[in-house]
Amino acid sequence: MRNNKTMINMKLYFLQPVSYRLFLAGFCLLHIVYCLLPAFSYAERIKDIASFSGVRENELIGYGLVAGLKGSGDSDGTYYFQPMANMLKRMGIFINPADVEGKTKNIAAVMVTAKLPTMLKPGSKIDVQVSSIGDCKSLQGGTLFATQLRGFDNNVYAVAQGAVSLGGLSAAGGRGFQNHLTAGLVPNGAIVEKEVPVQLNHKSKIDILLNSPDLTTVTRVAGKINEQLGGVFAKSEGPSVVSLIVPDSFRDRVVDLMSTVEMMEVTIDAPARVVINERTGTVVMGSNVTISPVALAQGNLTIEIKAATPAAAGAAAVPAQKASVAMVGGSSIGELVAALNVVGVNSKDLIAILQAIKAAGSLKAELVIM
């Protein structure tokens, strides 16, 4: 009986177009790698899976003007004529704002944004983004005038100025192509005027925040830190927070402690998850995803998933008026997807099938559809 099934599989395989056989061969290779994944464990640096509380980027924002636009600026001066008049007034030039309204298209009003890292000293430089807020056609060739960048506490932390770069200019087939023309970058365009006040070396306790909350991983992080530091200094405060008391040996050297901790390697644990990109039909699964015994019928297709036994196949898809296609192995989602690919199930049907199996409680994983 097993030989008959093998011959049926071979016949179905060779009846497919070459492109499909190449796809199926690639999928089988991926499935082999998938089956080998549980045999290996891997570790990640704490630096790559977590961050320290208080060490983050701070959002800055400001309102500015970009000039020199060669007629591609705002056609309506509502956004810029009063700020421009105020700027010229500080330079000793007095004009009536109404006199410039709507009479120049070389200026555009923009919002200026930047990210200020913690403890960056005054005099340092950071990149800034500029985005048009009027009906400007293009910021190409423009120059940003001096703009104050403020935090949400309304304090000025940086001052931005410089040439706006759009990038992405190219030509092909005699035609010019450009990227998005109403937003650009001023590289190193802002000078830091004020440091974000965070004193790390004087702390007696620091919190480590996991990027992806997980009870098992957070416990392992605390255990690894205690093991490496030789004492009970760290404890988990929930699925995403590890509280670390600064040891006496690192007193007033908290930055050194943080550097030591972030280089420690921890074996992470992740929940079973299946991610489906509905637009491309891509299915990505974790190594610990399984399916309980279940039977499902959709249209002219009948699917039966059995527990892995020496006499039973893991997943079988039986289309109407066609020979059955059996995949030998355990009850894993990899075998299910492989069996469905053999009979030519499209991505839309595959998504519907996985959703139905999840609703029935047989898919032992989180189903995420993008």
DOBA-905274 format. One record per atom (N, C-alpha, C): x, y, z. Coordinates in steps of 0.2 Angstrom, whole numbers, plus 5000, padded with zeros to 4 digits. Each point is the difference from the previous one (the first is absolute). Layout:
# residues N
XYZ...
//
This chain:
# residues 370
500449945000499650065000500450065000500650005004500450065000500350014994500249954996500350014993499550034995499449985001499550034996499950075001500050025006500050075002500650044997500649975001500650034997500050014993499749954996499950014993499550054998499550015004499550054998500350075001500450015006500350065001500550024994500449954998500550014995499650024993499549974999499650014994499750075000499750025006499850075000500550055000500649985003500650055000500250014992500149954996500350014994499550024995499350005001499550034996500050085001500350025005500050085001500550034995499950074999500550044996500650005004500650014996500650015003500150055005499750064999500050055005499749985007499449964999499749985006500449945004500449964996500449955003500650035004500350064997500550035003499850035006499350035000499850035006499949955006499749944997499949955005500649975003500549994996500749985002500350055006499950064998500250055005499650005006499449995000499649995006500249945004500149954997500249945003500750015004500450034997500750025003499950045006499550054999499850045006499749965006499649954998499749965005500549965003500549974997500549965003500450055005500150064998500450045005499550025006499450004999499550025005499949945005500149944997499949945005500749995004500550034997500649995004500150065006499650054999500150065005499949985007499549955002499949995007500749975003500449974996500649975003500550055002500050064998500550055002499750065004500450025004499850065005500550064998499850065001500450054998499950065005500550045001500050055005500150074997499750045003500050074998500350055005500450054998500250055005499450045003500150015006499550045003499950074997500550024997500050074996499649994994499949944997499650004994499249985002499949995006499349985002499750045005500450055003499750055005500450065000499750055003500350075001500050025007500350055002500050025007499650065001499650005005499550065002500450065000499850064997500350065000500550014995500349954996500450004995499650004993499850054998499650004994500150074996499650004994500050064996499450045002500150074999499550055002499850044994499450004999499750034994500050085001500350034994500050075000499650034994499750065000499650024995500150084999500050024994500050084999499650024994499950064999499750034994500550044997500149994993500550044997499850014993500550044996499950024993500649984996499849974994500549984995499950054994500650034998500050054995500549974994499950044995500449984994499749954996499450004999499649944997499950014992500250054997499950014993499349994998499550045003499350004998499649945002500349955004499649945002499850005007500050065003499850015007499250005001499850035006499350005001499750064996499549994997499650054996499650055005499849975006499750045005500450025005500150065002500550025005499850005007499449975001499750005007500449975005500449954998500449965004500750045002500250044995500750025001500150085000499550044998500150074999500150035007499749985005500150045007500649975003500249945000500749985002500650034997499950014993500550034996500150075002499450045001500050075002500450015007499849955004500350005007500849995000500249964995500749985000500450064997499750034995500350064997500050065005499550005004500050065005500549995005500249945002500649995004500650024997500150004993500650024997499950084998499550035002500050074999499650024994499749964997499650014994499350005001499650054999499350015002499649994994499649964999499549994995499349985002499550024996499349985002499949934998499849965004499949934998499549994994499550055000499649994994500350014993500650045000500350024994500349944997500249945004500349954997499549944999499450005003499649954999499849984993500149944998499849984993500550034995500550035001500450034995500749974999500149945003500649974999499849925001500349964996500049935000500649965001500550045003500749975001500049985008499550015004500049985007499549955001500249955005499549955002500050005008499549995003499949995007500149925001500449995005500149925002500049995007499949945002500149985007500649965000500450025005500749975001500049955006500249944999500049955005500749975001500249985006500649965001499949965006500549955001500049965006500750015004499950025006500650025004500149945005500649974999500249945005500150035007500049965005500150015007500750025001500250055004500750025002500450024994499750034994500450024995500250085002500650015000500350065003499950064995499950065002499950064996500650014995499950024994500550004995499949944995499749955002500049944996499550014995500049974994499650014994499549944999499450014998499549954999499750014993499749954997499650014994499350035001499850034995499350035001499649984994499349995001499649994994499550064999499950024994499650064998499449974996499450035002499449974996499650074999499850004993499550064998499449995003499750065002499350005003499550044996500350034995499550044995500049964993499950044995499949974993500650004996500650005004500650004996500149944995500350014995500049954995500749965001500550045002500749965001500450045004500449975004500550035005500749994997500049984994500749994996500450075000500650005002500450065000499950055005499649985005499850055005500550005006500050055004500450015006499550025006500149965005499650015006500350055004499650055002500350065004500049975007500450045004500149985008499349995003499949945003499449985003500149975007499750025005500049985007499749935000500349955003499749945001499849995007499449995002499849995007499749935002500149995006499749945003499350015002499749955003499350015002500050035007500550025003500050045005500150084998500050014994500150074997500750035000500549965002500650025001500449994993500450054998500449994994500649965001500149944996500549965001500550004994499850024994500450014995499850054995500550024996499850054994500249974994499650004995500149974993500150054995500449994995500150044994500449964995499950014994500449974995499649984993500449984995499749984994499649945001499450004996499649945000500249954995500049945002500249944995499449964999499849994994499549954998500249934999500650004996500249934998499649974995500349944997499649964996499950034993500450054998499950024993500449964995499649984995500349964995499750014993500349974995499750014993500049944996499549984997500049944996499650014994500249974994499650014994499850074998500550055002499950074998499550035005499749975005499650035004500350005007499850055004500350015007499549975005500349975005499549985005500350025007499550025004500250035007499649975005500350005006499649975006499550055002499749995006499550055003500350075001499750054997500350064999499850055005499649985005499750055005500349985007500549965000500349985007500749994998500450025005500849994999500350005006500749994999500549995006500550065000500250025006500650045001500549965004500449974997500549965003500450045005500149985006500350045006499850075000499450014998499750075000499850045006500149965006499850045006500649995005500150055003500550015006499649995006500249965005499749995006500250065005499550035003500150055004499949995008499749945001499849985007500049935000500349975005500049935001499449985004499849944998499449975004500349975007499750035006500349995006499949935003500549954999499949945002500749985003500049985007500649995003500049925002500349964995500049935001500549985006500650035000500549975005499850015007499550045002499850015007499349965001499849964996499449955001500249955005499649975004500149955004499649944998499550014995499749944997499850024992500049964996499850014993499549944998499650024995499549964997500249984993500049934999500149984993499349984997499950034994499349994997500149954994499649955000500049954994499650034994500349994994499750034994499349964999500049935001499449964999499949975007499550025004499849975006499949925000500449975005499949925000500349985007499549975003500249985007500649955001500149964995500549955000500750044999500050044995500650044998500250045006499550045003500250055005500349965006499749945001500349965006500749984998500249984994500649984998500550065000499850064998500450065001500250015007499650005004500150015007500549955003499949944998500449945002500750014998500150024993500650014997500450055004499750065001500350065003500349985007499649965004500249985007500649954999499949964995500649955000500650034998500050054995500650044998500350045006499650035003500250055006500149975006499949945001500149965006499650025006499450014999499550025006499350014997499650015005499350014998499950085000500150034994499950074999499450014995499849964996499550014995499449955002499450034998499449965001499550034995499649954998499450024995499550045003499750054997499550045003499349994996500049954995499549994995500249974994499650004995500249974994500550044996500150065001500550044996500550045004500050005007500550045004500449965004500650015000500549975005500350065004499949995007500350065004500749975003500550054999500749985001500250055005500249975006500350045006500850014998500350065000500750014998500449975006500449954998500549975005500550055003500349995006500450055003500750014995500149944997500650004995499950054994499450024999499950044994499750075003500150015006499750075003500450064996499650044998500250064996500349984993499949944998500249974993499449974997499450035000499549964998500049994992500350054997500149994992500449944999500549985004500449944999499649945001499650015005499549945002499549994994499850054997499549994994500449974994500650024999500449974995500149935001500149985006500149935002499449964999499550035002499349965000499849994993500150054995499750004994500449954995500649985002500449954996499849935003499749995005499849935002499549974995500149934999499649974996499549955003499450014998499449965003499649964995499849945001499649964996499350025000499850034995499350035000499549954999499450025001499449954999499450054997499749974995499550044996499449965000499450035000499449964999499949974993499749955000499849974993499650044996500250024994499750054996500049984992499550014997500049994993499850074997500450034995499950064997499949994993499450034998499850004992500050074997500350014995500050064996499449994995499550025000499449994996500150034993500450054999500150034994500549964996500549975003500549964996499949925001499649985004499949935001500549975004500450035003500649985004499849975007500249945002499949975006500649995004500150035006500650005004499749975007500449945002499849975006500649995004499949995007500549995005500149925000500549985003500249935001499649965005499650045004499749965005499250004999499850014993499350004999499849934998499449985003499749934999499350014999499749954997499349994999499749945003499550005004499649955003499649964994499949945001499649964995499350034999499950014993499450044998499849984993499450014998499849994993499650064998500150024993499850064998499849994993499450024997499850004993499950074998500250024994499950064997499949994992499450024998499949994993500149934998500449984995500249934998500649975003500250035006500649985003499849985007500349945002499949975006500749995004500150035006500650005003499949965007500549955001500049965006500750005003500050025006500750005004499949955005500549965000500049945005500650015004500049975006500650005005500549964997500650015001500649974997500149935003499949954996500149935003500349964994500349945002500449974994499549984994499449995002499549984994499650054997500150075003499550054997500550064998499750034994500450064998499850065004500450054999499950065004499450044998500050024993499550044997499849974993499450004999499849984993499550044997500050024994499650044996499749964995499350005000499749964995499550044996500250024994499550044995499549954997499550024998499549964997500249984993499949944998500249974994500750004999500450005005500749994999500349955005500649974998500349965005500250045006500049965006500250045006500850015000500250055004500750025000500150005008500549965002500149995007500750025001500150045006500750025002500149965006500649965000500249965006500350045005499849995006500450045006499550015006500250055004499650025006499550054998499650025005499450054998500350075002500350034994500350065001499750054994500050065001499750044995500450004994500749995000500449994994499749954996499849945002499849954996499350024997499650035004499450024997500150054994500450055001500150054994500349964994500549955002500349964994499549964996499549975004499549964997499550044996499850065002499650054997500350034993500750015001500350024994500149954994500049945002500049944995499450004996499450015003499450004997499850074997500450055000499950064997499650055004499950005006499650045004500350075000499650054998500250074999500150035007500350065000500150035007499450035003499550024997499350025003499749945003500049944997499749945003500449985006500750005000500549985005499850055006499950064999499950055006499349985003499549984996499449985003500049945004500449954997500149945004500350015006500650035000500350025007499650035005499650054997499550035005499549965003499749954996499549955002500349965005500749974999500349965005500150035006500250075000500150045006499450005004499450024996499450015004499749935003500249954997499849935003500549985006500550045001500449995006500549954999500249984993500549954999500650034998500150064998500650034999500350035006500549975002500350025007500550054999499850064997500450064999499650064999500350055001499750074998500050014993499450024997500050014992499950074999500650034997500050074998500050014993499550044997499950014993500250074999500450014995500350074999499650034994
//
